[in-house]
Amino acid sequence: MPVSSIKTALYQYRGTKAEIERLKARMAEITELREETCEQLKAVVASMTPKSQTNTVGDPTFEAVDKLVRLYGQEERRIAREIERLTKQNAAVESAISRAGLNEVEHKLIRYKYLDSPARNMTWISMNLVYCRSNCYKVHNKAVKKIISGQK
């Protein structure tokens, strides 16, 4: 991950995790819809006993449903690619943090500020780390520099 992107990725980490969960839920919905539609399509095809030359599987309704099934499949693949991209982005952030060689206080501060839900402000963090806010900002800046320097 480029150095310029690491700060942005830190800020986006929590939202990215939520987006991955939202996409996984959407993927499950689409998969279910596609499977139901396929089953219905199979039932229609099985019940279509041609009575004449006009009643064939080339029927416009059949073609529309078939197109819908293909669109569901395309959407599933698009969502899968997006989930993979976001997962890789979060893995890169986690990797950068683990390679940075942060001490315990720096690691906690980064976790509280960027990784855990809900987001924590510096006042909350300073009370939990038993540091004054100005020192928390110093520790934060030092930790972010370590993370960034680990990416070079």
PyMOL commands that set and color helices and strands:
alter all, ss='L'
color gray80, all
select helices_A, chain A and resi 3-47+60-99+104-115+122-129+133-149
alter helices_A, ss='H'
color red, helices_A
deselect
rebuild
show_as cartoon
